[in-house]
Amino acid sequence: MKNLNIQDKSSGQIFLMSILVLSAVMASALFLMSIFIKDFRQSIETSESVKAFYAADAAMEWEIYNSLNDPDAVEPVMNNGTRFDSENNFDDVNQNIKTVGTSKKVNRGLEVNFSSTE
């Protein structure tokens, strides 16, 4: 009878130890996965950031061309899924151009200030 009682306690301890080991392995795996997902997301956002920057740059060039040469120039067309917003503020002293390029959820902006020194 005593042998059966000792056997039952031993198997309960083994079960508890295996649960603790599996919990530690799972916690380590989740920690490593969170680091890898963060790095993966950053690598995706880097390519989207470049697209958004170039969209803002194209919009800036278009706005500068409009303000200096041809106010009726055709707006650039973005074929890679990006878009842009632009804003002109011109008065007698200061001229500001702001553009924001967007690619998916990433925004990048440029701003140019012209001022006359009279």
N, C-alpha and C positions, 0 to 999 in steps of 0.2 A: 504494500500500500504506500509506503514511503517513497519508493522509486517512482511511482506514477505522479506523486505530488511534486517532486523535484523536477521531473520532466516537464510538467505543465508550467512551472515558473520559468524554466529555462527557455521554453518556446515563446513565452510572453515577452521576455527580454530581447530575444532575437527579433521578434516582430517590431518592438519599439525601436531598436537600433536601426533596422532596415528603413523604417519610416523616417527617422532622423537623417540618415544618409541620403535617402531620396529627396528629402526636403532641401538639404544643402546643395545637392546637385541641381535641383530645379531652380533654386534661388540664384545660383551662379549662372545658369543658362539664361535666365530672364535678365540678369544684369548685363551679360555680354550682348544679348539680343538688343537691349535698349541702346547700347553704345553703337552697335552696327547700324541700327535703323536711323539713328541721328546722323551718322556719317553718310549713309546712303541718301537721306533727305537733303543734306547739304550739297552733295554732288549733283543732284537733280536741280536744286535751286541755283547752282552756279551757272548751268547752261541757260536756265530761264532768265537769270540776271543779265547775261550777255545779250540775249535777244531783246530784253526790255531796254537796255542801254542803247543799243543800236536803233531801236524804234524812236527813242527820245532824241538821238543824234540826227536821224533823218528828219524828224519834225523840226528840230532846231535849224537845220540847214534850209528847209523849206520856208520857215518863218523869216529867217534873215534874208533869203532871196526875195520873198514877198515885200519886205520892208524897204529893201534897197533898190530893187530892180523892177519887178513885175508883180503888182498886187493881185493879179488875176491868175497867177501860176497854179497849175493843177496840183492838188494835194497828193502826197505820196500814197501808194497802195501797199499795204503790208500783206504778203502772201504766206507768211509763216505762223499765222495765228496771233500775232502781236497787234496792238493798237496803241494809239497815242492821243493825248490831249495837249492842247497848247493854249497859251494865253499871251496876248500882246497888250502892253500898257505904254502908249506913246503920249508924251506931252512935249512942250517946248524945251524943257530942260533934260528930262530923263526918258530913256527908252528901256523898257524891261521886256524880255522874252523868257517865258517859262514853258518848258515842255516836260511831259511825263510819259514814259513808255511803259506799257504793261504787257507782260507775258504770263499767262495763267494767273497766279496770285502774287507775282513779284512785280514791284513797281520801281523804276529808276527815273530820276529826274535831272534835268539840266536847267541852268538859269544863266542868262547873259544880260549884263547891264551896260548900256551905252549912256554916257552923260557928256553933255557939252560943257566945256570950260571956257566961258566967255567972261 
